[in-house]
Amino acid sequence: MADRSTGISLTGVLLVVAATMALPLGATVATQLFPVGGAWGVTTVRLLLASVLLLLIARPTPWRWSAAAWRDVVLFGISLAGLNGFFFAAVERIPLGVAVAIEFVGPLALAVILSTNRRDLIWIGMAGIGLVVLGIESLTGDVSFDVLGIVYAALAGLSWAFYILLSVRVGRRLPGVEGLPMATLVAALVILPLGFIGLVELIAAPEMYWLALAMALLSTVIPVSFEMAALRRLRRNTFSILLSLEPVFAALIGWVFLGQTFGVLRGLAILLIVGATIGITISTARLSSEVVEQHDARKLQEGEEDHTAATG
């Protein structure tokens, strides 16, 4: 395994690639459950199963949490509910690769908003062009995209942006991933009113149980555990760049397993959004490096001035 400061860990890269492929594979399995439980029912099952599995793995101690920690976990759970629910609702209506590409614009826009570099507006513009290309394909292609599906994908992206902000807050208040299992349970309870009927239908279909378990493993347990392991082996900017390839994998998996063919326009749109995500990641990493270097230089200068004053 390569040192994080001197090279790239092949194990870390493989872990991120596996996690990135597991998510669209989980969505592919979910599409097989949609005819029985619908998108919201399947989301409810996914979150309930994932919360049980994560509770067994992480073993949180919520009775020790402060009121502020509970508040952040509940808000985190609400964002998680939106991320999962709206994404599955989108996948039920539009191609998987398109849904993932639109969803990625959420965290990309957040990164641009938080950036202090005006040049990063280029990347949101690049992603915007990608969305325009998707619109052109929808208007001129053989298959037009469902408008509600596009809205759902955009709402999933917005939820993802809030998920990122709130995960940072929860991480500051609670160690490790202790907040994630309870947040997942909160998300399941938030979705339950919308997915209750579908949940009942899925419970009444025992032949679907193994698909539901596979979906929970592929969509939550494997990605979370693999990404956590990868983050211990890779720099965060390298991790983020690899993660940004998810729309490409989603399009390919949708093509192979769901027969969702795509032409030049959709391929170009996905590449534009992936390129924008990689661009903002590299820009942010470069800015962080410059800030650290300036801080170290300032400390060194202050140290030299203190030494001069002491010996003068």
N, C-alpha and C positions, 0 to 999 in steps of 0.2 A: 504494500500500500504506500503510495507516495505521500510525502509530507505536504500539508496544505500550503505551506509557504514557498515550496520549491518546485512543485509539479502538480499534475492532475492525477488523482486516484482513479484508475480504471474501474475499480470496484464501485466507487462513488458514482461514476458516470453510468455504469450499468444499472445501478440501483435507481437513479433518476429516470433513465429510459424505461425501466420496467414499471415504475410508478406512473409515468406519463402514459404508457400504453394500457395500464390496468384501468385507468379512469374511463376512457372511451369503451373499453371492453365491458366494463360494468354497465355502462349506458346501453350497450348493445344487448346485453342480457336483459336489462330492464325493459327494452322494447318488446321482448317476448312475453312480458307480464302485463303490458298495457292493455291488451284486449280483455283481460280478466278484471284487473283492479284500477285501470286508468292511471294517469300520471300522478295524481295526488295520492291515490291509495298506495301505489308502488313507492312513492317517496316516503310515506308514513312507515311502511314496512322496512325500507332501507334504514331510516333513522332509528327506529326501535331496535332492530337487530344490531346496528352499529353501536348504539349506546350500550347495549348489554355486553357486547364483545369488548368495547373500550373500558367499561367499568371493571370487567374482569382483569384486563391488562394493566390499567393505570392505578386501580384501587384508590380513588380520591378520598379525602376526608372533609367533606363539605361542612360538617358540624363545627369545624374549627375556623371556617372562613369568616371574614368581617362582612359587615353589611355592604361596604363598597365593593368587595370582591364578588359578592352575590349579584349585585346590580350589574356589574360588568359581564359576568357569566350569562345572566339572563339576556342582556342586549346582544351578546355574542351568539347566543342560541337563536335569537330572532333573525339575525343576519344569516346564520347557517340554514335556517328554515327557508329563507328567501332564495339563497344560493342553490339549494338542492331542489326545492319545489319548482321554482321558475325554470331551472335548467331542464328538468325532466318534462315539464309542460311544453318547453320549446322543442325538445327532441321528439316529442310525440307528433309535432306538426311540421317541422322543417328538418332537412338533412343534418346529421350529426356534426359533420365538419363545419357547416355554416353556423350552427348553434354555438359551438366552441369558439369559433373565430369572433363572432359578435360578442360573446361573453368576455373574451380577453380584453376588449376595449375598456371595460370597467377599471381593472387595476392599472392599465396603461394610462388612462386619463387621470387616475389618482396620482400616479408617479409624476406626471407632468405638472399637475396642480401643486404638488409639494416641492417641486424642483424650483431652485432659484435661478436657473439658467434659461434665459428666454429661447435659446436655440433648441431647447427640448420641445418647443411647439412644433418643430418640424416633424417629430415622431407622431404626435396626435394628428397632424395634417396627413401624414402618410397612412395612418390607420383609417382616417376619414375617407381617403381616396379608395382604400380597400372596400369600405362599406358602400361607396358609390358604385364601384365595380360590381358588387353583389347585387345592388339594385338594378343595374343595367342588365345583368344576367337574368334576373327575375322578370324584367319587362320584355326582354327579347328572346329568352330561351324557351325550350319546350316545356319546362316545369317552372311555374311561378311560385315564389315562396309565400307561405301563409303569413299574413300581416300580424295576426295575433301571436304566431310563433316567434316572429322577429321581436315583437314587444316583450314577450316572455324572456327571450335570450338577453335583451338589453337590461331587463330588470334583474336577471341573474348576475349580469356584469356589475350592476350597481350594488347588489347585495354583496358581491365578492369584494368590492372596494371597502364597504363597511366592515366586512369580515376581517380584512387585513388590518384596518385601524383598531378594531376591537380585540383582535388576537394579540396585538402588541400590548394593549392595556391589561388584558387578562394575564399575559406573560409576566408583566411587572408585578402583579399582585400575588400570583400563585406559581409555585415551582414546576418545572417540566411541563407536562401536558395534563396536569391535574384538572384544569378547568374544562378540557375538551369533552370528557364523557358526560358531565352534567349539562354542558351546553348542547350536546347532541340530544340528550333526553328532553331538554327544553324545546329544541327545534321540533322534535317528534310531537310534543304536546301542542305546539303552535299549529302544526300542519294537520293534526288529528281531525278537527272539525270538517276540513275539506276532504280528507282522505278516509273518513270512517267507513263509508259504504264500500269503497274499494278494498279496505282492509278486511272487512267481513267477507267479501267475495273471495279474496285470496286465502283467507283462513279456511274457507269451505272448499278449497281446491288443493288437497294434499299433494297432488302430482306437481304442483308448482313450488313446493317447499325447497327443493334442492336448487332451483333457479333463484329463488329469493336469497338463499344463503350465499350462493355464488356471487350474486349482485352485491351483497353487503361486503363480502370479502374483497372483491375487485374494486368497488367504488370507494371504500373507506379504509378498511383495516390494512390492506396491502399498501396503498399509496401513502397513508400516514406513517406507517412503520418504516417503509423504504425511504421516504423523504427525510425522516428524522435521522436514519442511519447515514444517508448521503450527506446531510448537512455537517456531520461530524468528520467527513472526509474531504469535502470540497469547500472552496471559497463561495461566499453567497452569490457573487455576480456570476460565477461559473454555473452554479446551481440554477439561478434564475434564467440564464440563457438556454440551458438544456430544457428547463420546464416550459419555455416559450414555444417549444416544438410540438406541444400537445395538439394544436389545431391541425398540423400536418398528419400526425398519427391518427387523429380522429377522422379526418377525411379518408385516409387509406383504409382504416378499419371499417368505416361505413361503406366503402366501396366493396371490400372483400366479403364482409359478413352480412351486409344489409342490401347489397346491390345498388347503393347510392352512387351512381356514376357522376363524374364531374368533368367539365370541359376546361378550356383555357382560361375563361374569365373567372371561374370560381377558384381555380388554382392560383391565378394571379392575385386575386383578392386575399386569399389565405396567406400567400407569401408576403404581401404588403403588410398585413397585420403582424405576422411573425417577425418580419424585419423591423417594424416599428418597436415591437417589444424588446428585441435584442438591442436596438439602438438606444432606447431609454435606459436599459440595464447597464450597458457599457458606459454611457454618459454619467449615470449616477455613481457607478463604481469609480470612475476617473475623478469626479468631484470629491467623493469621500476620501480618496487617496491624497488629493491636493490639500484638503482640510487637515488631514493627519500630518502631512509634511510641514504645513505652515505652523501647526501647533508645536511640533517637535522643534522646528527652527526657532520659534519664539522662546520655548523653554531653554534651548541651548544658549540663546542670546542673553536671556535673563540670568542664566547660571554664570556666563562669562562676566557679565556686569557685576554680579554679586562678588565673584572672585576678585575682580579688579578693585572693587570698593574695599574689600577686606584686606587686600595686600597693599593698597595705595597709602 
